Amino acid sequence: MGYCRAVVAGKAVYVSGTAPIMFDGSDPPEGAYEQTQRCLEVVLDALEQAGASAADVVRTRVFVTDAQWFHDVARAHAEVFGEVRPTNTTVVAKLIDPRWKVEIEVEAVLP
């Protein structure tokens, strides 16, 4: 497709929409909470490679396939960003892979 997981532009870090992809090719976790945890693992790794951390995140965008997953997704999101308190938009959307319940993108500012 021709994209990067994360791009640094000046002091900004933009992390692409990140689904619960398992790098070994296995199926993603079943639950929305576990899928969100997986998305955030990948996001945090991308941030670290860019020189940032969860503490530097200023915006998150969360795409869920059904509003019923919101509380599970919000719980996992809060475990990472509860103290950081970035701005957030959460949208119900259809995702590319029918196994995915959630996809997350973030923006951060380098320290």
C-alpha positions in Angstrom: 0.0 0.0 0.0 3.0 2.3 0.6 2.7 3.8 4.0 4.6 4.0 7.3 3.4 3.0 10.7 4.7 6.3 12.0 6.1 9.5 10.5 8.0 12.2 12.3 7.4 15.7 10.9 9.3 18.4 12.9 8.3 17.7 16.5 5.1 15.8 15.6 4.7 12.1 15.4 1.8 10.7 13.5 1.0 7.0 14.0 -1.1 5.4 11.3 -4.3 3.6 12.0 -3.2 0.5 13.9 -5.3 -2.6 14.0 -4.8 -5.6 16.3 -2.3 -7.2 13.8 -0.3 -10.2 15.1 3.1 -10.0 13.4 3.3 -13.8 13.3 0.2 -13.9 11.1 -2.0 -15.5 13.8 -5.6 -14.4 14.4 -6.1 -11.3 16.5 -7.5 -11.7 20.0 -11.2 -12.2 20.2 -12.3 -9.5 22.7 -12.4 -5.8 22.1 -10.4 -5.1 25.3 -7.6 -7.5 24.2 -7.7 -6.1 20.6 -7.3 -2.6 22.0 -4.4 -3.7 24.1 -2.7 -5.2 21.0 -3.3 -2.1 19.0 -1.7 0.0 21.8 1.3 -2.3 22.0 2.0 -1.7 18.4 1.3 2.1 18.7 3.6 2.3 21.8 6.4 0.5 19.9 6.1 2.9 17.0 6.2 5.9 19.3 9.3 4.5 21.0 11.1 4.0 17.7 10.2 7.6 16.9 11.6 8.9 20.2 8.3 9.5 21.9 6.1 7.7 24.5 2.5 7.5 25.7 3.2 10.6 27.8 3.8 12.6 24.6 0.5 11.7 22.9 -1.9 14.6 22.3 -4.6 13.0 20.3 -6.1 9.5 19.8 -8.6 8.4 17.2 -10.4 5.2 17.9 -12.5 3.3 15.3 -14.8 0.6 16.6 -17.0 -1.7 14.6 -19.9 -1.6 17.1 -20.8 0.8 19.9 -21.2 -2.2 22.2 -17.3 -2.4 22.3 -16.9 1.1 23.6 -16.5 0.3 27.3 -14.0 -2.5 26.7 -12.0 -0.2 24.4 -12.2 2.7 26.8 -10.9 0.6 29.7 -7.8 -0.5 27.7 -7.3 3.1 26.4 -7.5 4.5 30.0 -4.8 2.0 31.1 -2.4 3.7 28.8 -3.7 7.2 28.5 -5.7 7.8 31.7 -3.0 10.1 33.2 -2.0 11.6 29.9 -5.5 12.6 28.9 -5.1 13.3 25.2 -7.9 14.5 23.1 -9.9 11.7 21.6 -12.4 10.9 18.9 -14.2 7.6 18.8 -16.2 6.6 15.7 -18.2 3.5 14.8 -16.9 2.3 11.5 -16.5 -0.7 9.3 -12.9 -2.0 9.2 -11.0 -3.8 6.5 -10.7 -7.1 8.3 -13.9 -8.5 9.7 -12.0 -10.0 12.7 -11.0 -6.5 13.8 -13.2 -4.8 16.4 -10.9 -1.7 16.8 -8.3 0.4 15.1 -6.4 3.3 16.7 -4.3 6.1 15.4 -2.4 8.7 17.5 -0.5 11.9 17.3 2.3 12.9 19.6 4.7 15.7 20.2 8.3 14.9 20.7 9.7 15.8 24.1 
